[in-house]
Amino acid sequence: MVTLIQRKFTVGVPLQKAWEHLARVEQWPSWAAHIKRIDLEPPGQLGAQSTGVIHLVNGMKPVFRMTEFNPPRNWKWVGAFLWLTVIYDHQFEQLDAEHTKLTWIVQATGFGASVLGRLFAKIYRGNLGKAIPLLIAEMNASSASEQ
């Protein structure tokens, strides 16, 4: 297994609120411009049996399925990119009553993981570079509006 990306960032919301915000994956296009929409099965809140299709603006439609679900600590789902199996780990860590550290780890296995994985990571890293600041702003604004 090859680790392609690891991003850590802090949001100004409590752990449970951070979890709840990100678990509404169908709302991710509000901060992730590379995503047109997400079809989640079953619809609604993310769960241990969740599967889905992420409709990207470039026309690709990667499918994912949950492989690990430990609220409010982490979830992992897997998807495919060409000959690769891509593992996305979303980790949550409470820093204090009002701050949560999020760690996103993207790993790959399969034929050509070290070569194809670098290409995938380059593209995905650019998407995350734009999306994460918008997510942080959205989550922090939601917390500020509740005060």
Phi, psi and omega in degrees: 000138181245129174277121183265319184215141168220117180239130177239136177204160184245139175242151183270052176221153177298159182310308184298320179292323177297315179301309183299321180297310183285334180290347174272067188298334179295344178263002181302328179301344178294336179234347181248091185296342179282353180252124176281313176194164176233127175261114183252136175237127348292155182297159177105227183283142177298143180211179184299333182259008186296141168224166179187174176235128177259114179271107182274155181293339178278003178096344179288152182225071179294144179256143176229158173219142182289136176240341180210134183215106185229074183296143350262037185265313180193161164220151175234138169228159180238150177213185182236150171218110186051244182265009184260150163258124183251129182250125181247116179251124180249108184250144182233132179223123178288125176268318174201189186297338185238007183222140180231134174267129176254135175234122177248124180240129178242123180234161180219148171228163176117178183301122177074024184303321183288328181272303179296327179298321179296319177296312178302314182296322180300314180293311184293324178300320177296317177298315180295325179300328177273322187284318186300314177300324178291321177296314179302313180298317180296314181293317179296322179294321180295324179290317181295325182289341180275350183270000000 
